[in-house]
Amino acid sequence: MSNQTLFDEAKTHFPGGVNSPVRAFKSVGGTPKFFKKASGAWFVDEDDQRFLDMCMSWGPLILGHVNPGVIAAVTEAMSEGLTFGAPSRRELALARKIKERVPFIEKMRFVSSGTEAVMSALRVARGFTGRDRILKFDGCYHGHADAMLVKAGSGLITFGEPTSAGVPAAIGGLTSVVSLDDLEGLEAYFAKHGAETACAIIEPIPANNGLLLQDKSFLLRLRELCTKHDTLLIFDEVISGFRVAAGGAAERLGITPDLGTYGKIIGGGMPVGLYGGRADVMGRISPDGPVYQAGTLSGNPVAMAAGLATLEQLTPAFYAKMDADGAKWAKAFEAIPGLHCPHIGSLMWPLFQPEAVKRADRIQSGAIDQFNRMHKLMLDQGVYLAPSGYEVGFLSGSHGDAEFAHFNQAVGEVAKAFSGTANVANVRE
Ligand SMILES: *Cc1c(COP(=O)(O)O)cnc(C)c1O
């Protein structure tokens, strides 16, 4: 069956034909690809077209598709039981691996998605501090828990407004929103609301609304203000964790949060999330404490096996190579006229603006229009980019020389189509 036939049927089953909205190709246009198999950095759709994958399932596949070590570990675990609903030894093995890499995690809980990790971390932060207010940052994504689907309301220091129907205003109102890279806004917020704020949650390397790399001074000041006001600092490392360094952004930036949330890579392609950090905070979780959180499939042996087999392969040499590769691929991308490619480690963001941006409101709609045009041209050249200009590209250990050659060739063709066209105007602040 063709992509189109499948999508036509899918629309009769699922809202928009998909089980997660950005997959629907709404922003870039066209019919989503239905994939049937993959290997390394490549996957094949139902029309038997082969694509170089630059999205990698949005981050979990840092080793590439169908990594032999991961498949062997999962196969072995599966043959022994998919889930016990009771403790099993692989949970401990993965926990040990995580503690080796992320020393501030004294205690942790496995859950089944990044959203669940964030939702649970917010709950324990509130339970531990006895405060209800949460601070988040415009330009960060933390999954779809009610408290996180919030934007800044009107006024100078604001209580948030829901960005999704179905989130009660009363819930949105308990979340405050400050812009990334807004030191003044941050100071003003803490001066007024620090004492009532349970936690501040941030992607230390914001990578869900473009790649909005922050000045370290901003994150350091956030750390200081949290400490001063007994507000817990939560690093949402669902993307950056185990990707930008063994110890994630916390290690790379040298800043220690009180709690961290993880997902994507720690499941190696299986549904896993994790939250953890200070033992005194995590000690408030049921059954040790009064903060309730549970999960039927949490820590199931198959998911643990996938995570374990993934982390085992992420050596210092692997990260060094990812850093070098990220720089190389980003530079190659910039052969497209008007494209600038901020990057860190194996994350890169093709941006049609002359300079990197640090705030969500600095991304121009013209830049997104250009991205949409490029997305289709790259697809025609057999390169699958995430279907939105606000999403980053992901490299994996499977993106080697042959893949780079294919990418370069595609970029060359797209560059021809783009040359001579006007670039978007410079950003004015
Ligand atoms: C992907 C992501 C989430 C949500 O994780 P899901 O597994 O999709 O629920 C949360 N926070 C960040 C930073 C993410 O990148």
The ligand as an SDF file (V2000), in Angstrom:
LIG
                    3D

 15 15  0  0  0  0  0  0  0  0999 V2000
   10.5090   15.0390   24.0050 C   0  0  0  0  0  0  0  0  0  0  0  0
   10.5580   15.9060   25.1860 C   0  0  0  0  0  0  0  0  0  0  0  0
    9.6170   15.7980   26.2260 C   0  0  0  0  0  0  0  0  0  0  0  0
    8.4360   14.8790   26.1470 C   0  0  0  0  0  0  0  0  0  0  0  0
    8.8260   13.5360   26.0730 O   0  0  0  0  0  0  0  0  0  0  0  0
    7.7390   12.4730   25.5170 P   0  0  0  0  0  0  0  0  0  0  0  0
    8.4530   11.1640   25.6840 O   0  0  0  0  0  0  0  0  0  0  0  0
    7.4730   12.8570   24.1140 O   0  0  0  0  0  0  0  0  0  0  0  0
    6.5570   12.5810   26.3860 O   0  0  0  0  0  0  0  0  0  0  0  0
    9.7910   16.5780   27.3400 C   0  0  0  0  0  0  0  0  0  0  0  0
   10.8020   17.4490   27.4440 N   0  0  0  0  0  0  0  0  0  0  0  0
   11.7150   17.5820   26.4680 C   0  0  0  0  0  0  0  0  0  0  0  0
   12.8550   18.5400   26.6500 C   0  0  0  0  0  0  0  0  0  0  0  0
   11.6180   16.8350   25.3000 C   0  0  0  0  0  0  0  0  0  0  0  0
   12.5030   17.0030   24.3350 O   0  0  0  0  0  0  0  0  0  0  0  0
  1  2  1  0
  2  3  1  0
  2 14  2  0
  3  4  1  0
  3 10  2  0
  4  5  1  0
  5  6  1  0
  6  7  2  0
  6  8  1  0
  6  9  1  0
 10 11  1  0
 11 12  2  0
 12 13  1  0
 12 14  1  0
 14 15  1  0
M  END
$$$$
